[in-house]
Amino acid sequence: MAEKVKKVPSVNFEECAGCSVCIENCPKNCLALTEPRFHGDTHTAAALVHKEDCIGCGICSKVCPIEGITMVTAE
């Protein structure tokens, strides 16, 4: 029997709009927003993954409205 490969989310920081949809839908609360690059500019915040808490369910990738999250093999 083949061992199941764990996948974790990978955020494309150039595309992420910081909308928080992934954060609101994560069942393990392993996503958070980064600080904006510029004070007061919410458009430069991005999702950050705490991979140690991630269960690899892929919900964040499925609900991202701009497809800015992909699931990749965990390192």
Secondary structure, DSSP 8 states (H G I E B T S, - for coil): ------EEEEE-TTT-----HHHHH-TT--EEE---SSTT-GGG--EEE-TTT-----HHHHH-TT--EEEEE--
